[in-house]
Structures are given as structure tokens and as C-alpha cells.
Amino acid sequence: MPIIDFEGNVLICKKGANLRQVLLENEKSPHNGNSRLLNCFGLGTCGTCAVQIIGSVSKMEASEKIRLSLPPHNLETGLRLSCQIKVLSDITVKKGSGFS
Ligand code: FES
């Protein structure tokens, strides 16, 4: 069972679990501010669930790549959309500030 370190909180999930779902089920959020309410609810279109990941997760699919190539994102930042990630091993998740 992978262990997720999210802002100092230790969460345990099943291998392959959706990262955003795991965070929300544990009363944590990959969203900041009003985007906690105003988001696409995991469809991968709003970009507000972007996080930095250290560790092994599922590869980036085309739809996630397209969203992260659009403002305010930039693929070069290395951020990932937590709603599109399957957790494959122990990971550390960091959330930046701001809407995205
Ligand atoms: S919740 Fe909208 S992109 Fe992830």
C-alpha cells in the first residue's frame, strides 16, 4: 500500500488509487482557495488540482499534457494534475500557492 506524504500528512492508499480522490477522502485538498468549490471535479479540464510529485505515479496521458500546456500552466514546470494520477508507489505531494 503506497504512502502519500501530503504537506506533512501521511496518507495510505491502494496501489493505483486516484490521487485527488485519496486526498479528498482524507479531508485534504489539491485545490487552493475558491478552486476548492470551483473546479472540474476531476475531469482534468480546470487545472486547479496541479501538484508537484516526488515518486512514481502513472504516466501522463495526452489529455493531461494538453491541459498542462495551457495557461496558467506550462509543461516545463513538471506539475501534474492530481485528478489524472494513479499512485503507484510512496510519493511526496507538494501544492503551490495560487489558483492553480
Ligand atoms: S480537478 Fe480539474 S483538472 Fe483536476
Backbone and ligand atoms as CSV (ligand in chain L), in Angstrom:
chain,resi,resn,atom,element,x,y,z
A,1,MET,N,N,0.850,-1.184,0.000
A,1,MET,CA,C,0.000,0.000,0.000
A,1,MET,C,C,0.894,1.245,0.000
A,2,PRO,N,N,0.791,2.059,-1.043
A,2,PRO,CA,C,1.604,3.268,-1.123
A,2,PRO,C,C,1.291,4.256,0.001
A,3,ILE,N,N,2.306,4.977,0.406
A,3,ILE,CA,C,2.170,6.025,1.410
A,3,ILE,C,C,2.341,7.366,0.707
A,4,ILE,N,N,1.429,8.268,1.004
A,4,ILE,CA,C,1.473,9.618,0.426
A,4,ILE,C,C,1.819,10.599,1.529
A,5,ASP,N,N,2.864,11.380,1.302
A,5,ASP,CA,C,3.206,12.476,2.204
A,5,ASP,C,C,2.656,13.742,1.560
A,6,PHE,N,N,1.611,14.284,2.147
A,6,PHE,CA,C,0.988,15.498,1.618
A,6,PHE,C,C,1.074,16.582,2.672
A,7,GLU,N,N,1.954,17.519,2.449
A,7,GLU,CA,C,2.138,18.643,3.368
A,7,GLU,C,C,2.315,18.176,4.810
A,8,GLY,N,N,3.100,17.131,4.979
A,8,GLY,CA,C,3.390,16.629,6.315
A,8,GLY,C,C,2.370,15.646,6.848
A,9,ASN,N,N,1.290,15.423,6.102
A,9,ASN,CA,C,0.286,14.434,6.500
A,9,ASN,C,C,0.593,13.120,5.802
A,10,VAL,N,N,0.511,12.035,6.526
A,10,VAL,CA,C,0.773,10.720,5.959
A,10,VAL,C,C,-0.555,10.031,5.660
A,11,LEU,N,N,-0.751,9.697,4.386
A,11,LEU,CA,C,-1.971,9.048,3.935
A,11,LEU,C,C,-1.589,7.717,3.300
A,12,ILE,N,N,-2.417,6.722,3.468
A,12,ILE,CA,C,-2.167,5.405,2.876
A,12,ILE,C,C,-3.298,5.111,1.894
A,13,CYS,N,N,-2.919,4.566,0.733
A,13,CYS,CA,C,-3.948,4.257,-0.271
A,13,CYS,C,C,-3.616,2.942,-0.962
A,14,LYS,N,N,-4.562,2.477,-1.760
A,14,LYS,CA,C,-4.323,1.286,-2.566
A,14,LYS,C,C,-3.469,1.667,-3.766
A,15,LYS,N,N,-2.610,0.761,-4.214
A,15,LYS,CA,C,-1.825,0.997,-5.422
A,15,LYS,C,C,-2.793,1.210,-6.586
A,16,GLY,N,N,-2.584,2.273,-7.332
A,16,GLY,CA,C,-3.456,2.589,-8.461
A,16,GLY,C,C,-4.574,3.548,-8.112
A,17,ALA,N,N,-4.661,3.939,-6.850
A,17,ALA,CA,C,-5.717,4.865,-6.437
A,17,ALA,C,C,-5.508,6.230,-7.080
A,18,ASN,N,N,-6.608,6.918,-7.328
A,18,ASN,CA,C,-6.568,8.270,-7.885
A,18,ASN,C,C,-6.135,9.249,-6.793
A,19,LEU,N,N,-5.092,10.015,-7.062
A,19,LEU,CA,C,-4.523,10.880,-6.027
A,19,LEU,C,C,-5.526,11.902,-5.504
A,20,ARG,N,N,-6.236,12.580,-6.394
A,20,ARG,CA,C,-7.198,13.596,-5.937
A,20,ARG,C,C,-8.256,12.958,-5.042
A,21,GLN,N,N,-8.736,11.793,-5.426
A,21,GLN,CA,C,-9.757,11.124,-4.621
A,21,GLN,C,C,-9.234,10.766,-3.239
A,22,VAL,N,N,-8.011,10.283,-3.197
A,22,VAL,CA,C,-7.420,9.916,-1.901
A,22,VAL,C,C,-7.319,11.143,-1.004
A,23,LEU,N,N,-6.862,12.251,-1.585
A,23,LEU,CA,C,-6.732,13.476,-0.788
A,23,LEU,C,C,-8.095,13.908,-0.252
A,24,LEU,N,N,-9.085,13.951,-1.114
A,24,LEU,CA,C,-10.415,14.402,-0.687
A,24,LEU,C,C,-11.022,13.456,0.344
A,25,GLU,N,N,-10.831,12.165,0.164
A,25,GLU,CA,C,-11.367,11.192,1.129
A,25,GLU,C,C,-10.735,11.356,2.505
A,26,ASN,N,N,-9.537,11.943,2.524
A,26,ASN,CA,C,-8.841,12.176,3.793
A,26,ASN,C,C,-8.944,13.631,4.241
A,27,GLU,N,N,-9.954,14.310,3.691
A,27,GLU,CA,C,-10.231,15.703,4.046
A,27,GLU,C,C,-9.045,16.628,3.791
A,28,LYS,N,N,-8.296,16.321,2.743
A,28,LYS,CA,C,-7.212,17.181,2.240
A,28,LYS,C,C,-7.636,17.612,0.843
A,29,SER,N,N,-7.024,18.666,0.343
A,29,SER,CA,C,-7.426,19.132,-0.982
A,29,SER,C,C,-6.227,19.523,-1.824
A,30,PRO,N,N,-6.268,19.145,-3.116
A,30,PRO,CA,C,-5.237,19.608,-4.035
A,30,PRO,C,C,-5.582,20.983,-4.604
A,31,HIS,N,N,-6.691,21.554,-4.147
A,31,HIS,CA,C,-7.159,22.850,-4.640
A,31,HIS,C,C,-6.881,23.927,-3.602
A,32,ASN,N,N,-6.670,25.137,-4.082
A,32,ASN,CA,C,-6.481,26.288,-3.192
A,32,ASN,C,C,-7.687,27.218,-3.277
A,33,GLY,N,N,-7.967,27.907,-2.194
A,33,GLY,CA,C,-8.962,28.974,-2.198
A,33,GLY,C,C,-10.295,28.564,-2.794
A,34,ASN,N,N,-10.836,29.453,-3.636
A,34,ASN,CA,C,-12.151,29.201,-4.227
A,34,ASN,C,C,-12.168,28.012,-5.177
A,35,SER,N,N,-11.005,27.588,-5.634
A,35,SER,CA,C,-10.995,26.429,-6.535
A,35,SER,C,C,-11.380,25.139,-5.803
A,36,ARG,N,N,-11.452,25.216,-4.469
A,36,ARG,CA,C,-11.978,24.044,-3.745
A,36,ARG,C,C,-13.434,23.798,-4.127
A,37,LEU,N,N,-14.124,24.889,-4.484
A,37,LEU,CA,C,-15.528,24.781,-4.879
A,37,LEU,C,C,-15.691,24.877,-6.386
A,38,LEU,N,N,-14.848,25.714,-7.008
A,38,LEU,CA,C,-14.946,25.943,-8.447
A,38,LEU,C,C,-13.856,25.154,-9.145
A,39,ASN,N,N,-14.173,23.945,-9.508
A,39,ASN,CA,C,-13.225,23.108,-10.248
A,39,ASN,C,C,-14.009,22.140,-11.114
A,40,CYS,N,N,-13.319,21.349,-11.871
A,40,CYS,CA,C,-13.996,20.450,-12.824
A,40,CYS,C,C,-14.330,19.095,-12.208
A,41,PHE,N,N,-14.104,18.958,-10.915
A,41,PHE,CA,C,-14.443,17.739,-10.171
A,41,PHE,C,C,-13.766,16.493,-10.732
A,42,GLY,N,N,-12.545,16.693,-11.211
A,42,GLY,CA,C,-11.749,15.542,-11.621
A,42,GLY,C,C,-11.783,15.205,-13.092
A,43,LEU,N,N,-12.366,16.076,-13.895
A,43,LEU,CA,C,-12.421,15.793,-15.333
A,43,LEU,C,C,-11.109,16.087,-16.047
A,44,GLY,N,N,-10.216,16.792,-15.378
A,44,GLY,CA,C,-8.919,17.095,-15.981
A,44,GLY,C,C,-8.933,18.317,-16.870
A,45,THR,N,N,-9.927,19.186,-16.694
A,45,THR,CA,C,-10.037,20.340,-17.577
A,45,THR,C,C,-9.726,21.679,-16.916
A,46,CYS,N,N,-9.902,21.793,-15.607
A,46,CYS,CA,C,-9.730,23.111,-14.970
A,46,CYS,C,C,-8.272,23.413,-14.627
A,47,GLY,N,N,-7.512,22.414,-14.314
A,47,GLY,CA,C,-6.101,22.602,-13.991
A,47,GLY,C,C,-5.838,23.026,-12.564
A,48,THR,N,N,-6.857,23.152,-11.743
A,48,THR,CA,C,-6.665,23.678,-10.389
A,48,THR,C,C,-6.143,22.647,-9.390
A,49,CYS,N,N,-6.039,21.414,-9.789
A,49,CYS,CA,C,-5.569,20.371,-8.863
A,49,CYS,C,C,-4.101,20.045,-9.088
A,50,ALA,N,N,-3.394,20.927,-9.785
A,50,ALA,CA,C,-1.988,20.665,-10.117
A,50,ALA,C,C,-1.120,20.605,-8.867
A,51,VAL,N,N,-0.231,19.652,-8.847
A,51,VAL,CA,C,0.669,19.455,-7.709
A,51,VAL,C,C,2.047,19.015,-8.213
A,52,GLN,N,N,3.015,19.158,-7.330
A,52,GLN,CA,C,4.352,18.631,-7.608
A,52,GLN,C,C,4.432,17.251,-6.986
A,53,ILE,N,N,4.956,16.301,-7.719
A,53,ILE,CA,C,5.051,14.922,-7.246
A,53,ILE,C,C,6.509,14.492,-7.184
A,54,ILE,N,N,6.874,13.875,-6.078
A,54,ILE,CA,C,8.171,13.201,-5.982
A,54,ILE,C,C,7.856,11.740,-5.757
A,55,GLY,N,N,8.230,10.894,-6.708
A,55,GLY,CA,C,7.922,9.480,-6.608
A,55,GLY,C,C,7.267,8.993,-7.880
A,56,SER,N,N,6.881,7.727,-7.896
A,56,SER,CA,C,6.367,7.090,-9.096
A,56,SER,C,C,4.849,7.129,-9.149
A,57,VAL,N,N,4.341,7.713,-10.230
A,57,VAL,CA,C,2.900,7.727,-10.485
A,57,VAL,C,C,2.669,7.332,-11.937
A,58,SER,N,N,1.414,7.206,-12.321
A,58,SER,CA,C,1.094,6.825,-13.694
A,58,SER,C,C,1.608,7.864,-14.677
A,59,LYS,N,N,1.882,7.408,-15.882
A,59,LYS,CA,C,2.423,8.318,-16.905
A,59,LYS,C,C,1.361,9.315,-17.339
A,60,MET,N,N,1.829,10.409,-17.888
A,60,MET,CA,C,0.937,11.468,-18.317
A,60,MET,C,C,0.266,11.093,-19.633
A,61,GLU,N,N,-1.063,11.137,-19.625
A,61,GLU,CA,C,-1.815,10.868,-20.850
A,61,GLU,C,C,-1.947,12.157,-21.656
A,62,ALA,N,N,-2.395,12.025,-22.896
A,62,ALA,CA,C,-2.470,13.170,-23.809
A,62,ALA,C,C,-3.360,14.282,-23.272
A,63,SER,N,N,-4.491,13.953,-22.675
A,63,SER,CA,C,-5.411,14.991,-22.204
A,63,SER,C,C,-4.773,15.817,-21.080
A,64,GLU,N,N,-4.045,15.162,-20.186
A,64,GLU,CA,C,-3.366,15.892,-19.110
A,64,GLU,C,C,-2.263,16.769,-19.697
A,65,LYS,N,N,-1.562,16.233,-20.666
A,65,LYS,CA,C,-0.483,17.006,-21.299
A,65,LYS,C,C,-1.038,18.263,-21.965
A,66,ILE,N,N,-2.193,18.121,-22.609
A,66,ILE,CA,C,-2.805,19.279,-23.274
A,66,ILE,C,C,-3.183,20.331,-22.236
A,67,ARG,N,N,-3.828,19.896,-21.126
A,67,ARG,CA,C,-4.259,20.876,-20.117
A,67,ARG,C,C,-3.059,21.571,-19.478
A,68,LEU,N,N,-2.019,20.836,-19.227
A,68,LEU,CA,C,-0.854,21.427,-18.566
A,68,LEU,C,C,-0.004,22.268,-19.520
A,69,SER,N,N,-0.315,22.224,-20.791
A,69,SER,CA,C,0.401,23.071,-21.744
A,69,SER,C,C,-0.313,24.404,-21.948
A,70,LEU,N,N,-1.470,24.570,-21.298
A,70,LEU,CA,C,-2.254,25.797,-21.430
A,70,LEU,C,C,-2.117,26.650,-20.174
A,71,PRO,N,N,-2.174,27.996,-20.308
A,71,PRO,CA,C,-2.081,28.876,-19.143
A,71,PRO,C,C,-3.163,28.559,-18.092
A,72,PRO,N,N,-2.852,28.738,-16.833
A,72,PRO,CA,C,-1.623,29.316,-16.303
A,72,PRO,C,C,-0.485,28.311,-16.192
A,73,HIS,N,N,-0.681,27.123,-16.722
A,73,HIS,CA,C,0.345,26.093,-16.602
A,73,HIS,C,C,1.351,26.153,-17.740
A,74,ASN,N,N,2.394,25.366,-17.550
A,74,ASN,CA,C,3.461,25.261,-18.525
A,74,ASN,C,C,4.089,23.887,-18.279
A,75,LEU,N,N,4.162,23.078,-19.278
A,75,LEU,CA,C,4.666,21.710,-19.104
A,75,LEU,C,C,6.054,21.667,-18.483
A,76,GLU,N,N,6.812,22.715,-18.672
A,76,GLU,CA,C,8.190,22.730,-18.166
A,76,GLU,C,C,8.266,22.781,-16.646
A,77,THR,N,N,7.154,23.124,-15.980
A,77,THR,CA,C,7.180,23.173,-14.512
A,77,THR,C,C,7.223,21.778,-13.903
A,78,GLY,N,N,6.781,20.780,-14.665
A,78,GLY,CA,C,6.772,19.419,-14.149
A,78,GLY,C,C,5.600,19.102,-13.250
A,79,LEU,N,N,4.652,20.031,-13.129
A,79,LEU,CA,C,3.473,19.763,-12.306
A,79,LEU,C,C,2.611,18.689,-12.946
A,80,ARG,N,N,1.797,18.050,-12.129
A,80,ARG,CA,C,0.848,17.045,-12.615
A,80,ARG,C,C,-0.539,17.370,-12.079
A,81,LEU,N,N,-1.545,16.884,-12.773
A,81,LEU,CA,C,-2.928,17.057,-12.307
A,81,LEU,C,C,-3.264,15.889,-11.393
A,82,SER,N,N,-3.533,16.202,-10.133
A,82,SER,CA,C,-3.777,15.116,-9.176
A,82,SER,C,C,-4.975,14.263,-9.563
A,83,CYS,N,N,-5.919,14.830,-10.298
A,83,CYS,CA,C,-7.108,14.056,-10.693
A,83,CYS,C,C,-6.807,13.050,-11.794
A,84,GLN,N,N,-5.641,13.172,-12.407
A,84,GLN,CA,C,-5.282,12.269,-13.505
A,84,GLN,C,C,-4.202,11.264,-13.114
A,85,ILE,N,N,-3.831,11.284,-11.841
A,85,ILE,CA,C,-2.709,10.469,-11.383
A,85,ILE,C,C,-3.173,9.228,-10.645
A,86,LYS,N,N,-2.571,8.108,-11.000
A,86,LYS,CA,C,-2.721,6.883,-10.219
A,86,LYS,C,C,-1.450,6.726,-9.387
A,87,VAL,N,N,-1.625,6.517,-8.106
A,87,VAL,CA,C,-0.485,6.388,-7.202
A,87,VAL,C,C,0.086,4.978,-7.324
A,88,LEU,N,N,1.372,4.886,-7.664
A,88,LEU,CA,C,1.984,3.573,-7.889
A,88,LEU,C,C,3.005,3.183,-6.824
A,89,SER,N,N,3.464,4.157,-6.050
A,89,SER,CA,C,4.459,3.882,-5.011
A,89,SER,C,C,4.370,4.989,-3.971
A,90,ASP,N,N,5.240,4.940,-2.981
A,90,ASP,CA,C,5.288,6.015,-1.997
A,90,ASP,C,C,5.629,7.324,-2.717
A,91,ILE,N,N,4.886,8.378,-2.409
A,91,ILE,CA,C,5.136,9.661,-3.071
A,91,ILE,C,C,5.054,10.800,-2.062
A,92,THR,N,N,5.683,11.893,-2.426
A,92,THR,CA,C,5.529,13.150,-1.704
A,92,THR,C,C,4.814,14.108,-2.638
A,93,VAL,N,N,3.805,14.779,-2.117
A,93,VAL,CA,C,2.985,15.686,-2.913
A,93,VAL,C,C,3.092,17.083,-2.318
A,94,LYS,N,N,3.422,18.052,-3.177
A,94,LYS,CA,C,3.511,19.442,-2.726
A,94,LYS,C,C,2.555,20.288,-3.552
A,95,LYS,N,N,1.830,21.141,-2.851
A,95,LYS,CA,C,0.891,22.047,-3.516
A,95,LYS,C,C,1.428,23.453,-3.447
A,96,GLY,N,N,1.447,24.131,-4.601
A,96,GLY,CA,C,1.890,25.507,-4.617
A,96,GLY,C,C,0.787,26.437,-4.172
A,97,SER,N,N,1.049,27.722,-4.204
A,97,SER,CA,C,0.033,28.695,-3.846
A,97,SER,C,C,-0.666,29.167,-5.118
A,98,GLY,N,N,-1.724,29.908,-4.971
A,98,GLY,CA,C,-2.416,30.452,-6.121
A,98,GLY,C,C,-3.548,29.570,-6.587
A,99,PHE,N,N,-4.240,30.058,-7.631
A,99,PHE,CA,C,-5.442,29.373,-8.101
A,99,PHE,C,C,-5.147,27.984,-8.645
A,100,SER,N,N,-4.043,27.836,-9.310
A,100,SER,CA,C,-3.744,26.538,-9.897
A,100,SER,C,C,-2.825,25.755,-9.008
L,1,FES,S1,S,-9.892,18.739,-10.766
L,1,FES,FE1,FE,-9.899,19.944,-12.572
L,1,FES,S2,S,-8.068,19.361,-13.580
L,1,FES,FE2,FE,-8.110,18.140,-11.820
